[in-house]
Amino acid sequence: MKIDIVSVFPEYFEVLNLSLLGKAQEKGLVEVTAHNLRGWTHDVHHSVDDTPVGGGAGMVMKPEVWSECLDELLHLEPTTVTCDSTADADDTASADAAEPAESATEIAANADTVPATDRPVLIFPNPSAPLFTQQDATELSHANHLLFGCGRYEGYDARIPQYYRAQGVDVREYSIGDYVLNGGEVAVSVMLEAITRLLPGFMGNAASIVEESYTGENALLEHRQYTKPADWRGIKVPDVLLSGDHAKVDRFRRDEALAKTNELRPDLIEALDCSKLDKADRKTLMALGWEVSGAHPRQR
Ligand code: 6GU
């Protein structure tokens, strides 16, 4: 996988040479390059932003600098597109727009739930976009080339993603949570870690990925973990975990995952597919106050 990152703070990404991602780069699994956006400016001040059209606070990143950079990294020739500047307005992110596609631009934007491995994916962190999820990480881990564009200041000109979508590029915009960061750099490092750890050969133990929270078809928060000693400062490991009875251990962990998810993330319980729950799951959920006879659990 080839990963390009464009930022006005490329040094921020030196941390990616550490730890597991550093090892993955040494092994040749990924090749990460951080580029300085200012390298594509032509003025003495190397300016990348300008005041917002229509007024308002802050600065907006200019489309011309980004396009010179992105054309080069995506091997595209500059062109002019004819499209309505409002056509893209409600379709900032990714692929899960519910409405039927109308314009050619929208078709290009919606066709990309699973990235084709041979097509680059252009990703813009954006606090006003849909949330980045484990499912997005899984999808993007199949791409051959990811290009992240880090916005700073108040954001970037909305025509940038619109233009590259019209060029047939798989363009995605994601937020990493409901809080405000100063720029996209932290968000990109979060997304990168979530994506690259899923690459085959990245982690020693593939089974540990399968058991994690938010993975698989029935996403639950993970059960609690313990190691030895069995009694530490007066707190004991639950007896069943010491029993050696694997079926009982699995059931105990599954029930704990259900109870923890019920308490902290009932929205994840509501999203479960009832047809994938076994008899013991249903019993546990019913005891927690859920109705499990429909397609998804419903709170009683
Ligand atoms: Cl992707 N960018 C910024 N600037 N702030 C955020 C974010 C992204 N996601 C959450 N907050």
Boltz pocket constraint, residues with backbone or C-beta under 6 A from the ligand:
constraints:
  - pocket:
      binder: B
      contacts: [[A, 124], [A, 125], [A, 126], [A, 127], [A, 151], [A, 174], [A, 175], [A, 176], [A, 177], [A, 178], [A, 179], [A, 180], [A, 181], [A, 182], [A, 183], [A, 184], [A, 187]]
      max_distance: 6.0
